[in-house]
Amino acid sequence: MAAHGPDLTLVAATDGNHGRAVARMAKLLGLGAIIVVPAGTVASRIEAITGEGVEVRIVSGGYDQAIAASAALSDNKHVVISDTSWEGYTDTPSWVIDGYHLWRECTVL
């Protein structure tokens, strides 16, 4: 059975804004979050994410390694919210991109 409520942890890979947005939503929903960032991510970005009260994990390598590390955390208690798709994982990234599009439209108004 998949976890729900406070037992659920959101997971995302990021080098900036996406991870902070996932962290903010986790905070608003009362959920935990693990945000995976590549080595060399600017300290101010990491601080902005941890400011949302979530765990940040730094992985060796670049963004691709962060994506792989976040995907490896997926289980019945950890839900990956990625803006990058891979075989068998396409719906959520599509929704994330839709959200980016809606945000852009709202900021133009």
C-alpha positions in Angstrom: 0.0 0.0 0.0 1.4 3.4 -0.9 2.1 5.8 1.9 -0.1 8.9 2.4 -0.4 11.9 4.7 2.6 12.7 6.9 4.3 9.4 6.0 4.8 10.6 2.5 8.1 12.2 1.4 8.5 14.2 -1.8 11.8 13.8 -3.7 13.2 15.9 -6.4 16.5 16.6 -8.2 17.3 20.2 -8.9 19.9 22.7 -9.5 17.6 25.5 -8.4 13.9 26.5 -8.7 12.2 23.2 -9.2 13.6 21.8 -5.9 12.6 24.9 -4.0 9.1 24.6 -5.4 8.8 21.0 -4.4 10.2 21.8 -0.9 7.6 24.6 -0.5 4.7 22.3 -1.5 5.9 19.7 0.9 6.0 22.3 3.7 2.5 23.5 2.8 1.2 20.0 2.7 2.9 19.0 5.9 5.1 16.4 4.2 8.7 15.7 4.3 11.0 16.2 1.3 14.4 15.2 0.1 15.9 17.5 -2.5 19.0 16.1 -4.3 21.4 18.6 -5.8 24.6 18.2 -7.9 27.9 19.0 -6.4 28.8 22.6 -7.1 25.3 23.9 -6.7 25.5 27.5 -5.5 25.3 27.8 -1.7 22.5 30.4 -1.8 20.3 28.0 -3.8 20.9 25.2 -1.2 20.1 27.7 1.6 16.9 28.7 -0.1 15.8 25.1 -0.3 16.8 24.2 3.3 15.0 27.3 4.4 11.8 25.5 3.5 12.6 23.0 6.2 13.6 20.0 4.1 16.6 17.8 3.7 19.1 18.6 0.9 21.5 15.8 -0.3 24.5 16.8 -2.4 25.6 14.1 -4.9 28.9 13.9 -6.7 28.7 14.8 -10.3 26.2 16.9 -12.2 22.5 17.1 -12.7 22.2 13.7 -14.4 23.6 12.1 -11.2 21.2 14.1 -9.1 18.3 12.8 -11.2 19.5 9.2 -10.9 20.0 9.6 -7.1 16.4 11.0 -6.7 14.9 8.2 -8.9 16.7 5.6 -6.8 14.8 6.8 -3.7 11.4 6.1 -5.2 9.4 3.6 -3.1 6.0 3.4 -1.4 7.0 6.2 1.0 9.0 8.5 -1.4 7.3 10.1 -4.4 9.6 11.5 -7.0 8.5 14.8 -8.5 10.8 15.3 -11.5 10.7 17.6 -14.4 12.8 15.1 -16.4 11.3 12.0 -17.9 12.7 8.5 -18.4 11.2 5.2 -19.6 8.2 4.5 -17.5 8.1 7.9 -15.9 6.5 10.5 -18.2 3.2 11.7 -16.6 4.6 13.7 -13.7 7.2 15.5 -15.8 4.5 16.5 -18.2 2.4 17.9 -15.4 5.5 19.8 -14.1 6.0 21.4 -17.5 2.3 22.3 -17.7 2.8 24.0 -14.3 5.7 26.0 -15.7 3.6 27.1 -18.6 0.7 28.2 -16.4 3.1 30.1 -14.1 4.6 31.9 -17.1 1.2 32.9 -18.4 0.2 34.2 -14.9 3.3 36.3 -14.6 2.8 37.9 -18.0 -0.7 39.2 -17.0 
